């Protein structure tokens, strides 16, 4: 009898680990029930900004970012720049408000999944290394970088495929494309001209005055970074929590045959 009890307990533990469930205070929704999904997502963000490790949900109050090559010109001519970012973090994802979702249907592979949201202020901090030439001025500097993406709005478009484990369906991101907009991009580089503080201040002022033009130039690189950040947030959740466990079970109406 004891062996049977132990076996049953082990099976229960294994089953709970294999099909991780959402916290009880987070309401489960039916497939495709968009308004309910938006409400539950926002509650999850508000209640658990430091993540839920058992569900693969990482902290979102401080989000680490991989090292990135921000600018990589050919080293020829009067103007070229090689610019690397490292030791990067984002602050502000904990203040995200999801405004709209679609595609979370019973079969999510049949269409795009879309997630719309906004963040009042998305702060990026990190270190940079730059090497380059601006006319007759040689650049070779390192310092701290700061960005503030104000009233940051995003739309994430995901294509997913299904993986089957333990008789349950798990999502795997096949493609993730972010589309972003903002009211203002505030940017600052410390020590950009290592031996000339006035030049550093001047170049930062030029950047912030003409931030739209700089954004248009750097948008492809920025979007790659954002895609990596958002993908990193979702992938572990999709890996640990089955798609079926995220939603209420589908009711099967019984049919009576005459």
Buried (B, 14 or more C-beta within 10 A) or exposed (E): EEEEEEEEEEEEEEEEEBBBBBEEEBEBBBBBBBEBBBBBBBBBBEEBBEBBEEBBBBBBEBBEBEEBEBBEEEEEEEEBBBBBBBEBEBBBBBBBBBBEBBBBBEEBBEEBBBBBBBBEBBBBBBBBBBBBBBEEEEBEBBBEBBBBBBEBBBBBBBBBEEBEEEEBBBBEBEEBBBEBEBEBBBBBBBBBBBEEEEBBEEBBEEBBEEBEEBBEEBEEBBBEBBBBBBBBBBBBBBBBBBBBBBBEEEEEEEEEEE
